[in-house]
Amino acid sequence: MSDLRFVTLIGPNRWSPAPMLELHYPASQAAETLSIGPALSADLLAFLESKSYTTTHPQSVANAELRARAVATSSFAGDLLLACARWFSAMAGVPTQDTRERLDLQAQIDSGEDSVVLPMEMEEQELSERCFELAVEMIGSYRRGENFSIPAKFRELFDYADDVRLGPSSRAILRAARRRSIPYTRLNRGSLVQLGEGKYQRRIWTAETDATSAIAEAIASDKDLTKRLLRQVGVSVPHGRQVRDAEDAWTAAQEIGFPVVVKPVNANHQRGISIELSTRDEILKAYDWAVQDGQSDEVMVEQFARGYHHRLLVVGNRMVAAARGHSEIVIGDGRSTVEELVALLNQDPRRGEAYTDPLGVVKLDAGAIIELKKQSLEVHSIPLPGQEVLVRRTGDLTTDCTEEVHPDLAEQAVLAARVVGLDIAGLDILATDISEPLESQRGAVVEVNAGPSLSPHVSPLFGKPQKVGDAIVDMLFPNDSPSRIRLIGVAKCLDSDSLVEQLSEQLRLRNIDFGMVSHGQAGFNGRIVDTGCETDASRVIALLCNPILSAIVIHVDLVTSATCGACAPRLDWLLLPHGALRGKFFEEHRSGLRSVLHAVPAGGHIFCENPEADVWPTLESWKLDGAHLHATLDGAFEIDV
């Protein structure tokens, strides 16, 4: 869809304080009247009601239903296109809100302009663009009477969203940050995110923080060392050792005692693990499988601990969540082979290859072959009617069991994380009954993981979601500690330079470390810095990452603010010089001024220098609820930093 023209508004803008993506769509096409809305709406609602889709964003489904109903009442092609794009966005996990400024498509069409603007709230630009593209494709197919597979297109969008969005662990933490009004900035295309600003900043990488040490990660990846350290403090762990080759694996198994587990030393996500092995043939094959699937020739053999797989999550000095895994089982019908039964199991829409899919695809790999052989079965065997066939012992973590954990076990989990040195740790535990101590049931801690996935605790298939993101944010910002520095804006006009200089002098006299963005340059504490940034918006972000700053003074260009949104994520303090409020200048820069006012949050202050009487009501209507509007510059230089 390369002919679609998009404009990205990163900062607060004329539509909303949130980032927006504008589609500039040909007015002649937007004005067409279409009758396909009701049919399209019915199909979208039927898809939602079928629940034949997977989502890690259940909170978005209600928004998707709202958007699907809006499709039925959209007659203009432009309105229909926006409603469909918003539906796709909600289904991709980005529910959208209506714009603060009412979208009047009829007025845009009547204006005689060549194009109309269709704005949509966005999280990631590429994802929102794809939502518009799919909306155009869907409407075109319905108009031509062609088939449009909503399930297939949704899955395509879901997988694309996985590629461009932050993962569920990061999103859980950021949702918690939003609830505490802690700002955040994505620092790369991966999962590195800064929470807070300037001197208050902290950083996360999925479920790791800037306090997660490299030493602790190295210990956690060394399974032998981890077990030795845990055993020394009385934490139950299975006996075992690293082996050199397949024959050594068999020797180690005889030393340890049967049954045993064979797994890669750096086993992650259950890769290459074979469980409850007792024969030489099983152990030799399991060694080969560990090397192949674990992609490493470092393999260990350890004592088999009985019980179900559990994951306990430790944050700081607390165990905050626990989840239980399930085994992958198929039920025979007397007609289908094991291979066919597994294929049927994989038709569950919740299963997929993406790491955000609630359930993984069950594979008949070497590990499964070993498990089948223990039951005297092969992939082409036909189980008896009602016969349970175990395909994989350690499946996905599906069930929350936080409230079941015995206090002694929770205490051991915290101790294990501290011994390894991790501030956030996921402990893999085998236990028959998680409500009893490990020692009484031959259970054991089998792994301590750095950077554990939060998904099983945030969106369990069964049981209550746990507020693990909140626990991590509370650890990073304890006791409501501050996270924001002061962002001070001055609207650029003929008489604004003197105000910027006065503000800077006030901050210098108070020995406050502050940054400055003005006239296409950035710096701090009087130094001009080559940030390598091409826009004021990116210069502001660069200064927000400076770990010594307490404030930033921003000379806000109103022309750029009109077309690209304000250059700052917010403005706690905004000065509007008299020159910005005079009749002709004000009228020429209405969109830019509206964007800048939308940047001042509740509790922020807007100081207006001698505003003209006819301008004041407009300013009052533009400001956000809770922002303080002052008809004077008195107090403008008494900034609370």
Stockholm file with secondary structure:
# STOCKHOLM 1.0

chainA/1-641         MSDLRFVTLIGPNRWSPAPMLELHYPASQAAETLSIGPALSADLLAFLESKSYTTTHPQSVANAELRARAVATSSFAGDLLLACARWFSAMAGVPTQDTRERLDLQAQIDSGEDSVVLPMEMEEQELSERCFELAVEMIGSYRRGENFSIPAKFRELFDYADDVRLGPSSRAILRAARRRSIPYTRLNRGSLVQLGEGKYQRRIWTAETDATSAIAEAIASDKDLTKRLLRQVGVSVPHGRQVRDAEDAWTAAQEIGFPVVVKPVNANHQRGISIELSTRDEILKAYDWAVQDGQSDEVMVEQFARGYHHRLLVVGNRMVAAARGHSEIVIGDGRSTVEELVALLNQDPRRGEAYTDPLGVVKLDAGAIIELKKQSLEVHSIPLPGQEVLVRRTGDLTTDCTEEVHPDLAEQAVLAARVVGLDIAGLDILATDISEPLESQRGAVVEVNAGPSLSPHVSPLFGKPQKVGDAIVDMLFPNDSPSRIRLIGVAKCLDSDSLVEQLSEQLRLRNIDFGMVSHGQAGFNGRIVDTGCETDASRVIALLCNPILSAIVIHVDLVTSATCGACAPRLDWLLLPHGALRGKFFEEHRSGLRSVLHAVPAGGHIFCENPEADVWPTLESWKLDGAHLHATLDGAFEIDV
#=GR chainA/1-641 SS CTTCEEEEECSSCSSCSSCEEEEEEEHHHHTCBCSCHHHHHHHHHHHHHHTCSCCSCHHHHHHHHHHHHHHHTCCBHHHHHHHHHHHHHHHTTCCCCCCSSCCCHHHHHHTTCSEEEEEEECSSHHHHHHHHHHHHHHHHHHHHTCCCCHHHHHHHHHHHHHHHSCCHHHHHHHHHHHHTTCCEEECSSSSEEEESCGGGCEEEETTEETTSCHHHHHHHHCHHHHHHHHHHTTCCCCCEEEESSHHHHHHHHHHHCSSEEEEETTCCTTTTCEEEECSHHHHHHHHHHHHHHHTSSCEEEEECCCSEEEEEEEETTEEEEEEEECCEEEECCSSSCHHHHHHHHTTSTTEESSTTSSEECCCCCHHHHHHHHHTTCCTTCCCCTTCEEEEESSCCEEEECGGGCCHHHHHHHHHHHHHHTCSEEEEEEEESCTTSCGGGGTCEEEEEEESCCCHHHHSCSBSCCCCHHHHHHHHHSGGGCCCCCEEEEEECSTTCHHHHHHHHHHHHHTTCCEEEEETTEEEETTEEECCCCSSHHHHHHHHHTCTTCSEEEEEECHHHHHHHCCSSSCCSEEEECHHHHSHHHHHHTHHHHHHHHHTSCTTCEEEESSCCTTTHHHHHHHSCTTCEEESSCTTTTCCCC
#=GC SS_cons         CTTCEEEEECSSCSSCSSCEEEEEEEHHHHTCBCSCHHHHHHHHHHHHHHTCSCCSCHHHHHHHHHHHHHHHTCCBHHHHHHHHHHHHHHHTTCCCCCCSSCCCHHHHHHTTCSEEEEEEECSSHHHHHHHHHHHHHHHHHHHHTCCCCHHHHHHHHHHHHHHHSCCHHHHHHHHHHHHTTCCEEECSSSSEEEESCGGGCEEEETTEETTSCHHHHHHHHCHHHHHHHHHHTTCCCCCEEEESSHHHHHHHHHHHCSSEEEEETTCCTTTTCEEEECSHHHHHHHHHHHHHHHTSSCEEEEECCCSEEEEEEEETTEEEEEEEECCEEEECCSSSCHHHHHHHHTTSTTEESSTTSSEECCCCCHHHHHHHHHTTCCTTCCCCTTCEEEEESSCCEEEECGGGCCHHHHHHHHHHHHHHTCSEEEEEEEESCTTSCGGGGTCEEEEEEESCCCHHHHSCSBSCCCCHHHHHHHHHSGGGCCCCCEEEEEECSTTCHHHHHHHHHHHHHTTCCEEEEETTEEEETTEEECCCCSSHHHHHHHHHTCTTCSEEEEEECHHHHHHHCCSSSCCSEEEECHHHHSHHHHHHTHHHHHHHHHTSCTTCEEEESSCCTTTHHHHHHHSCTTCEEESSCTTTTCCCC
//
